[in-house]
Amino acid sequence: MQYKNNKKISIALHDVRVSSGNSGIQMISKLITTIDSPLTIHLICDIQIIKNNKLILFLIEQIKENKIEVVYHGVTHKCKNSIGKFTSFYHNYEAEFLENSLIVSSNTKYAFQNLKMILNQNLGICPPCWISTKENFKMLKSLNPLYVEKMIFIFNQKNKNISPVISLGSSKDKDLFLLKILGNITYLFTFIYPFQKVRLVFHLCDLKNQKSMSYFIKKINYLKSKNFKPVLLKDLLD
């Protein structure tokens, strides 16, 4: 299909762990085949990253073929239960960068730099749940990544790019009902300038839910039919 405008969609899979090995490879390969589009992998560095790790070797090959982009997505994807209580209905204590601590900062700096070195390229960063404290946001920016993601914007060193997110990320029917309403509202905005650079995000739990998969595939196919070009996340940036 030929795309003659600036409408773009980036499709991502969040929460893939370095430790997932062969199961991670199979999961990613199946999703790429299903969506027939480039895929951005948000990688949790939950174990020491070494070059002969099966998943890392697979990602390196896919990066060379421009089929995949890797985004740094934290070390634990968790925060303490004493943090962010007023917003816990949203993040469910999955927001690693709501915790200001030397441990979070040092782990992040080490894991991010190591992942960059192994993959031999600079990377974007996405805080789990797209949220962080001001201090941690500054820390992430200080690492000079390609960009840092938030829910509405993507920040690179020069610009703040508007790019809304369509995401579900729950296995609970009650949550999914509300999340689909929010997703549909965001979806409608994607047809209005300047909201024509959209991020569509799968989580691991979505891959196991046929209704969630159907929801996403219908959105992807319709956006493609309306000349939204599937790209890697870095290609959304101005």
N, C-alpha and C positions, 0 to 999 in steps of 0.2 A: 504494500500500500504506500502511495506517495502522500507525504504530509507537507502542505504548502503554507503553514502558519506557525505561530509560536505556542500553540496549545500542546501541553505536555503532561504526561502522567508517569509518575515513578512508583513502581510496585516493590514493596519491601516485605521481608520476612524477619520479624523480631524474635529475639530471645534464643537464638541458636547458640549452644554452648560449645566451646572448644573441645570439651570432654565427650561430646556426642558421637564422635567417630563415624563409623559406617552408617548408623541410623540417621545421623545428620546429613550425610552425603545422599542417602536415598530420599530423604525428605525434601531436600533442596532440588534434586534432579527431577523428582516427580512434579514439584510445583512449577519449575521452569517449563516442563513439557505441557502442563495444564494451561498455563497462562500464555505460552508462546510469546514471551517477552523477556527483556533483560530483568534481572532481579537483584535488588540490593539487600545484602545480608547484614543484620544488626547482631554483632557477635559479642557474646559474654565471655570474657577471658577468665573462666573459673578455674583453670589449671595453668601451670607453666606452659608457655607457648614455645614449641620446638618445631623445627622445619620438617622433621620426618613424621609429625602428627598426620594421620590419614586425612582428617578434615582439612587441615592447613594445606597439604599437598594438592588436594582437590580444588580448594579455593584459588590457589596460585594458578593452576591451569585454566580455570574458568575466567579469572581476571585477564590472563593473556589473550583469551578469545573474546574479551569485552562482553561476556555474558553476565558477569557478576561484578558488583562493587561491595567492598566490605566497610562497614561502619563500626567504630568502637562503641560498645553499649554497656560498659561497666565490667566490674569484677564479680559482684555478688547479686546485683539487681535487687538488693534488699536494704531497708533501713530499720533502725531500732523501733520497737513498738511505742516508745516514749516520744517519738518525733512525728510532727505533722498530724497530730490527732484530729484537728479540725477539718483537715482535707483527706483523712484516711478513707472516707467513703469513695474517693476517686482513686487514690494510689494503693490502697490496701497494703501499705508498708512495703511496696515494691519500688520505692523511689530512692535509690542509692545516694543521689546527690542532694537530698534534703538534710543529710548529716554533715555538719562541718566538723571535721576531725583530721588530725594528722595522718591517721591510718588511711582514710578515704583518699586524701590528697596524694600520699606517697604511693599507695597501690595503683592509683590511676596513672600517675606520671610514669611509673615503671612499666605497667602493662601496655599503655598506649605507645610508648617509645619502642618497646620490644616488638609489638605487633607491626608497627611501621617498618622496623628493620627486617623482620621476617618476610613481610609481603613486598618490601622494597618500593614503597610508595607512601605518600602522605594520605591521611584518612580523615573522614568526617567523624564527628562525635554526636551521639544522640543520648542524652540523659534518660534513663528509664522513666517512663510515663511523661517524657518531655518536660520535666520540671527539675529545678535545682534552686539552691539558695543563691543570693547575689554573689556571695564569696566563692562558691563553687563554680558559678558561671564564669567569673573572672579567671579562676584557676584553669578551667577548660580552655578558655580563649587564649590564655598565656602559653598553651602548648602548641599554638600556631597550627591548628588543624585546618583541613580544607574548609570546614564549616562546623557550626554547632546548631543542632536542630532544637526548635521549640514547637509548640502545638500549631501556631499560626505562621510563624516566621522561620526562615533559615538564615543564620548570620554567618557571613564569611568576613574576611578581613576588611573588605571595602563596603559591602552592601548589606542591607536587610531585605531579604526576598520574601514576598508574600507567597505562602504555599500551604493551604489548609490540608488537614489530615482527615481521611475517612478510615475509621478503625472500629473494630468490635472488641475482640480480646477477652471474651468471657464464655464460660460454658453454662451459665445460669440463664434460664429462659426469661426471668424477670429483668435481669440486666440487659439481655440482648434486645428485648422489646424497646427499652429506652435508648440503647446505643444505636439501634437501627433508625430510630427517629432522628437522632442527632446526625447520623451518617447521611440520611436522606436530605436533611437541611443543608449540610455541607456540600453534598452532591449537586444540589440546585445552584449553589453559589459558584460552582466550577464553570458554569456557562456564562458568568458575568465577568467582564474585565474589571480588575486585574487578577481575578482568582482562577486563572487558567493554567496554573502550574500546580497540580494536585498530587498529594502523596496518598497512596492507598496501601494500607498496612495489614498484613496477615500476622497473627500471633499463632504460636504452636497449637493452642486449643482450638483455633478456627479450622485447622487442617483436619481435625477429628470430628467436626460438626458439619454434616451435609448441608444443613440449612444456611449456615454461615458461608460455606464454600459457594453455594448457589448464589447467595446475595452478592458476593464479591465478583464472581465470574460474569454475572449479568451486568454489573457496573462497568467492568473492564471492557467487555465486548461492545457495550453501548458507547462508551467514551471513544474507543477506537473507531467506531462507525461515524463518530462526529469529528474525526480528524485529530484526536488527541494522540500525539506520538508517544509510544512507550520508550522511556529512557532510564538510564541509571540516575540515581539521586543527584550526583554531582552535576549532571547535565541540566538540572532545573535552574542552576544559578546563572545570574546575569554577569 
